[in-house]
Amino acid sequence: MIELALKLAFACVSIAILLNLYRLLAGPSRSDRILALDTMVINAIAIIVLFGISQLTTLYFEIALLLAMVGFVSTVAYCKFVLRGDIVE
């Protein structure tokens, strides 16, 4: 039963990544593209966690945590660049 749930979750998250890719490429504004990129990072974290569950190991959870931290910092930096034109003041 867990295998079926994992396959369904992989399919749903993969569809979400494809829809985010569309918004990233066709977004009418920069803010739409930033949000799509941030959501893609969250979906990549979900894929990594699902893969960790399917492999029955905890290593992937640590990788997901590191990706979450890097994704947050990069989103904040890109938003600051868009708003002010520079990252470091």
C-alpha positions in Angstrom: 0.0 0.0 0.0 2.8 2.4 0.8 4.4 1.8 -2.6 1.2 2.9 -4.3 1.0 6.0 -2.2 4.6 6.8 -3.0 4.0 6.4 -6.7 1.0 8.6 -6.6 2.9 11.2 -4.6 5.9 11.1 -7.1 3.4 11.6 -9.9 1.7 14.5 -8.2 4.9 16.3 -7.3 6.3 15.7 -10.8 3.2 17.3 -12.3 3.6 20.2 -9.9 7.2 20.7 -11.0 6.1 20.8 -14.7 3.5 23.4 -14.0 6.0 25.5 -12.0 8.4 25.2 -15.0 5.7 26.6 -17.2 5.1 29.5 -14.8 8.9 30.1 -14.6 9.2 30.3 -18.4 5.9 32.1 -19.2 5.5 34.2 -16.1 4.4 37.7 -17.0 6.4 39.4 -14.2 9.6 38.9 -12.3 7.6 38.2 -9.1 5.8 35.3 -10.8 9.1 33.8 -11.8 10.6 34.2 -8.3 7.6 32.5 -6.8 7.7 29.7 -9.4 11.4 29.2 -8.6 10.8 29.1 -4.9 7.9 26.6 -5.4 10.2 24.4 -7.5 12.7 24.3 -4.7 9.9 23.2 -2.3 8.8 20.5 -4.8 12.4 19.3 -5.2 12.5 19.0 -1.4 9.4 16.9 -1.6 10.9 14.7 -4.2 14.0 14.2 -2.1 11.9 13.3 1.0 9.8 10.9 -1.0 12.9 9.2 -2.3 14.2 9.0 1.2 11.0 7.3 2.3 11.1 4.9 -0.5 14.8 4.0 0.1 14.2 3.7 3.9 17.2 5.9 4.8 17.6 9.2 6.7 20.4 10.6 4.6 18.0 12.2 2.2 16.2 14.1 4.9 19.4 15.9 5.8 19.9 16.7 2.1 16.4 18.1 2.0 17.1 20.2 5.0 20.2 21.7 3.4 18.3 22.4 0.2 15.6 24.1 2.2 18.1 26.5 3.8 19.9 27.2 0.5 16.6 27.7 -1.3 15.4 30.2 1.4 18.6 32.2 1.3 18.6 32.3 -2.5 15.0 33.4 -2.7 15.6 36.2 -0.3 18.7 37.3 -2.1 17.0 37.3 -5.5 14.0 39.3 -4.1 16.4 41.8 -2.6 18.2 42.1 -6.0 15.0 42.7 -7.8 13.8 45.3 -5.4 17.0 47.3 -4.8 19.3 46.4 -7.7 22.1 45.0 -5.5 22.4 42.3 -2.9 25.1 43.7 -0.6 24.7 47.2 0.6 
